């Protein structure tokens, strides 16, 4: 499947706070910058629809401001609950951040569905 890259922000915009909410055709996406990389999550937490961009970045995880679920930046997986937050592919060219608005399947979720 071919990625459908959409320019969503400049690296400079994201660098100010290390997190930024963007919208693509009504789809709210939370961008996070950590350790020199950019990650994209569905902004509404799978638990209770809280905005993840209002959460905290800590030790490679984004912590939801609602009930402190901790989603792994690489996979979107929340270990204590066994659930995944939808994530999106990101690429950065020069100063522009691009997102593919097609949600990615976490390796954990994909494995669970394969065994179902």
C-alpha positions as CSV (number, residue, x, y, z in Angstrom):
1,X,0.0,0.0,0.0
2,X,1.3,3.5,-0.9
3,X,1.5,6.1,1.7
4,X,-0.7,9.2,1.3
5,X,1.7,11.9,2.8
6,X,0.1,15.1,3.9
7,X,2.1,18.1,5.2
8,X,0.8,19.0,8.6
9,X,3.4,21.2,10.4
10,X,6.8,22.6,10.4
11,X,9.5,21.1,12.6
12,X,9.9,24.6,14.2
13,X,6.2,24.6,15.2
14,X,6.6,21.2,16.9
15,X,9.9,22.1,18.6
16,X,8.3,24.9,20.7
17,X,6.5,22.5,23.0
18,X,7.4,19.0,21.7
19,X,3.7,18.3,21.1
20,X,1.2,19.7,18.7
21,X,-2.4,18.9,17.6
22,X,-3.2,19.0,13.9
23,X,-6.4,18.2,12.0
24,X,-6.6,16.4,8.6
25,X,-10.1,16.5,7.2
26,X,-11.7,16.4,10.7
27,X,-9.2,13.7,12.0
28,X,-7.4,15.0,15.1
29,X,-3.8,13.9,15.3
30,X,-1.3,14.5,18.1
31,X,2.3,15.0,17.1
32,X,5.1,14.4,19.6
33,X,8.8,15.0,19.3
34,X,11.1,12.9,21.5
35,X,14.8,11.9,21.1
36,X,14.9,13.7,17.8
37,X,12.1,11.7,16.2
38,X,8.5,12.7,15.5
39,X,5.5,10.4,16.3
40,X,1.8,10.7,15.4
41,X,-1.2,9.4,17.4
42,X,-4.9,9.7,17.1
43,X,-5.5,12.6,19.6
44,X,-8.5,11.0,21.3
45,X,-7.4,8.4,23.8
46,X,-9.0,4.9,23.2
47,X,-10.0,4.8,26.9
48,X,-12.2,7.9,27.4
49,X,-11.5,10.2,24.4
50,X,-9.2,12.5,26.3
51,X,-6.8,14.6,24.2
52,X,-3.4,13.0,24.3
53,X,-1.7,16.2,23.2
54,X,-2.6,17.6,26.7
55,X,-0.7,14.6,28.2
56,X,2.9,14.3,29.2
57,X,5.9,12.9,27.4
58,X,8.1,10.8,29.7
59,X,10.6,7.9,29.1
60,X,9.4,7.1,25.6
61,X,5.7,7.2,26.4
62,X,2.8,9.6,26.1
63,X,0.8,9.7,29.3
64,X,-2.9,10.4,28.9
65,X,-4.1,13.2,31.1
66,X,-7.3,11.3,32.1
67,X,-6.3,8.1,33.8
68,X,-2.5,8.1,33.1
69,X,-2.5,5.3,30.6
70,X,1.1,5.2,29.2
71,X,1.2,4.6,25.4
72,X,4.5,3.6,23.9
73,X,5.7,6.2,21.3
74,X,6.9,3.5,18.9
75,X,3.9,1.2,18.9
76,X,1.0,3.0,20.6
77,X,0.7,0.0,23.0
78,X,-0.4,0.5,26.6
79,X,1.1,-2.4,28.5
80,X,-0.9,-2.4,31.7
81,X,-4.2,-2.4,29.8
82,X,-3.2,-4.4,26.8
83,X,-4.7,-1.9,24.4
84,X,-3.3,0.1,21.5
85,X,-3.7,3.7,20.5
86,X,-3.9,4.3,16.8
87,X,-0.7,5.7,15.3
88,X,0.2,7.1,12.0
89,X,3.4,7.0,9.8
90,X,5.5,10.1,9.9
91,X,8.3,11.4,7.8
92,X,10.2,14.7,8.0
93,X,11.7,16.3,5.0
94,X,13.8,19.4,5.7
95,X,11.6,21.5,8.0
96,X,8.2,19.9,7.1
97,X,6.4,17.1,9.0
98,X,4.3,14.8,6.9
99,X,1.7,12.3,8.2
100,X,0.0,9.4,6.4
101,X,-3.6,9.7,7.7
102,X,-4.2,5.9,7.3
103,X,-4.0,4.5,10.9
104,X,-1.2,1.9,11.3
105,X,-1.8,-1.5,13.0
106,X,0.4,-2.0,16.0
107,X,2.5,-5.3,15.8
108,X,0.8,-6.3,19.1
109,X,-2.7,-5.8,17.7
110,X,-1.8,-7.4,14.4
111,X,-0.5,-10.5,16.3
112,X,-3.7,-10.7,18.4
113,X,-5.9,-10.5,15.3
114,X,-3.9,-13.2,13.5
115,X,-4.5,-15.5,16.5
116,X,-8.2,-14.8,16.7
